[in-house]
Amino acid sequence: MISLATPYVLLAIPLAFIPIWLARSHSKLILRTISLVLIILALAGPQISTRRIEHNTLILVDRSASVEAARSALELHNTLDRISSELSDWNLGVIEFASRAHVVSPFGFPPTLSENVPFDVTSSRLKPAVDLALASLPSTGDNHLILISDGQFTDDLSSALGTAQASGIPVSVVFAGGAAPSDVMLADLQAPVEIELDRPFYVEISIDADEPGGATLALYRDNELLHAETVAVEAGRSTLSVEDELQTPGAYTYRAVIRSPRDTIPQNDALSLLVRTTDQAQLLLVDSEEDSPIAAMLSHLGIAFDHEATIPSMEILAGYRQLILSGIPLLDLTTTESSRIETFVQELGGGLLLVEGEAEARGFSSGPITDLLPVSFVLPEKGQEASLAILFLLDRSASMQASADGQVKIETLKEATAASIALLQPDTLAGIIAFNRDYEWVAPVSPVDDGTALYESLRPLDAVGGTDLYPPLVEALDSLEEVEARSKHILLVSDGKTTDEPRDYPSLYARLEETQDVTLTAIAIGGLPNMALLSSLVRSGGGALYRATDFASLPQVSIQATQRISRSRFVTNSTEVAGQLQMLFSETSIPPVGGYLVTYAKATAQILLWANEDPLVAHWRTGLGAVTVLNTDLHGDWSASWIEWPQAPALLDVLLATTEPMAHSTSGLSVVISDGEEQVTVLAEADDDGVFANFMDLEVDVLPLATHLTMEQVGPGAYRAVFPRPDEGGYAVQVTDSSRDRSVTLPLSIPFPEEYRRIGEDTEALAEVARSTGGAVLTDDFTLPAPDRAVGNAARSIARELLLTALGLFLLDLALRKRPRRSRNETG
């Protein structure tokens, strides 16, 4: 069948015959006319169409955890290869799915699977895979879907089937689950939600097993092993109980763990729940020290509290109103732990008292928790100056003239110093002393600014002479005594090999030890540095010793040393304190603090105590809660005078009062949470003085998720809200009645995903997918049902052939016209 792309061009064909009509000899113009007609036909875009059927198939591969437990990635690849081989004439593409779906192999590319699945595999949702497949298939041709799965879908199967049925595209299925592997799992863990003190209760543990055998069961209460035994489990469900009794108020997490040699799915071997005493403490102390002075102060005050060594889970934190964090290095706080604290303060309205001394702040400059605090650790707020002075002592002896790694050592030393200077803030005071047998000031101590002056002073530095380390060190100490800076440092870069002439190093060590406001850090260079001398200097100077055996690494080592120095924010002198909290103790003043952490108050922070010009106690309210930071420890040398002070517990009580949360009444509002397989139901009962409270505006927040719901009234004084079941972990559910200024917050523990409960093939579900969409169950033969529609057309242009023919006729016409003709005389 021939079709034309631009048929209107054919109207020009009569014009091609005008020359013949006007000419006397028509025969001479026949070839040219035919050529012209062929050109006009070519311009009309002639195409020859043929009818053919396109076969397009997208293969949906289930990569969820239940499939992975029963079928390896290699087996899935083999199944994919078989389909590709038997459907070699089809256009194939591959879509992977679990919690989400994505295209792995578009049409035209060899079918394959991802080495690392780029989404969560703890659920198996068919609907997103079907939607993506229907959007990716072409609009014409014989379209088909092949589903490789175990049929253990965690979403609504009817929704996915409805979409497939509406499209009219058949879905054939390939079983991917196989026989379920041997598995022993914890099916359930139950205990009373609230427990009375000194009253026995039972924790009930349910175990599911595919076959009978032995297993080891352990039950933990928080981090304490409460019970362990070898149990004989039956095929099916076995249940046993463990007795316990709580003698201390608080919230306790019970965690049961089952282990069996034949178990192949460890993800479903643990369950946890939260148990609370009826008279729970409102204050949680998180302190790494078991015998914490803070705990002693709280006991002296008669404040009920619970003590943990680490940040507990969200469901435990949700049961408290105030949190004291002490003895926990901020550098060790994980993002998850910081997020829990932030949620506790800003969204649950909790109060945080952070006690941070040298152990807590060492090496910490910024992290997830810094946004929650009223102080900054490194960068001062606008208008404040960072009071830091650093003096570089550079070894320029003759050995620095040698080459290493293709560069002269003295040039590498200049480069390293320049790299360190580039790290410093413009207001930092910095100077440079270069030494050999003598020493000279390369750059006097002055503000760094943009560093240009310091860089220029390094340019003419050369290497010559021997080494005498003692005089420049004395000069550095003398000069820093005259410098007004909160933190002073000497950075020595040398191999430590010095003159044999007598030098009074013992006196120098003693001076370094006595000079509390100056620290000395050294970078040992060269293959055989004098480590004994450099170590003694660093030890006396209270700094750190770095080693740069490979001279090319000196710039990087110098950067590391400078970063550590510039981040040092500790003042270790005895310092008087002042501020509004001081006025609360009129009879006896707050003693001087032995040391503190230098921080910078944020714009809206309230400074309650000062040490010099630095905030010692800073406070602000953020979100629904409040945060107070104490920039000294309560368990070390810095606070020795405070701990001995009789009024120390009273000071702690005042600090806690600053973090007191906003009061919300819970009277007349009771909440129950029901955890289902796919959703969580929150039920609330509200009353006013024993009378049902109707038409209330109750809202639910699921923290730390961004889930906000309005509760629906379902009966007299009864309200309900439902939300999808979240992933495994600890959560807090907050029900708020803003009209009566009351709220209730309850913990919510979610066990392992449902995906790990259902292992093996659901053949009925897969057969239903094929039956309802007109597909087939593919076992040994991957032949798909014959197409009954979707015929496509293929068109091929013949304009090129017409043009070539026209050109040939035109050349033939030229040749005939140029051919010599014999005259009549010659013929006679």
FENCOR-V34558 format. One record per helix or strand of 2 or more residues. SS is the DSSP state (H for helix, E for strand). FROM is the first residue (numbers start at 1). LEN is the number of residues. If there is no record, write none. Layout:
ss:SS from:FROM len:LEN
ss:SS from:FROM len:LEN
This chain:
ss:E from:2 len:3
ss:H from:7 len:16
ss:H from:26 len:18
ss:E from:46 len:7
ss:E from:55 len:8
ss:H from:65 len:6
ss:H from:73 len:14
ss:E from:91 len:7
ss:E from:101 len:5
ss:H from:126 len:11
ss:E from:142 len:8
ss:H from:157 len:11
ss:E from:171 len:5
ss:E from:184 len:7
ss:E from:194 len:2
ss:E from:201 len:9
ss:E from:213 len:9
ss:E from:224 len:10
ss:E from:236 len:9
ss:E from:251 len:9
ss:H from:266 len:3
ss:E from:270 len:8
ss:E from:283 len:5
ss:H from:293 len:9
ss:E from:305 len:4
ss:H from:314 len:4
ss:E from:322 len:5
ss:H from:330 len:3
ss:H from:335 len:13
ss:E from:351 len:5
ss:H from:358 len:4
ss:H from:368 len:5
ss:E from:375 len:2
ss:E from:388 len:8
ss:H from:398 len:4
ss:E from:403 len:2
ss:E from:407 len:2
ss:H from:409 len:13
ss:E from:429 len:7
ss:E from:439 len:9
ss:H from:452 len:8
ss:H from:469 len:13
ss:E from:487 len:8
ss:H from:505 len:10
ss:E from:518 len:8
ss:H from:531 len:11
ss:E from:542 len:7
ss:H from:551 len:16
ss:E from:570 len:2
ss:E from:577 len:2
ss:H from:580 len:5
ss:E from:596 len:2
ss:E from:600 len:2
ss:E from:606 len:6
ss:E from:614 len:9
ss:E from:625 len:6
ss:H from:637 len:8
ss:H from:648 len:11
ss:E from:669 len:7
ss:E from:679 len:10
ss:E from:691 len:2
ss:E from:698 len:6
ss:E from:707 len:4
ss:E from:712 len:4
ss:E from:718 len:7
ss:E from:729 len:9
ss:H from:738 len:3
ss:E from:742 len:9
ss:H from:754 len:3
ss:H from:763 len:11
ss:E from:777 len:2
ss:E from:792 len:6
ss:H from:799 len:20
ss:H from:824 len:4
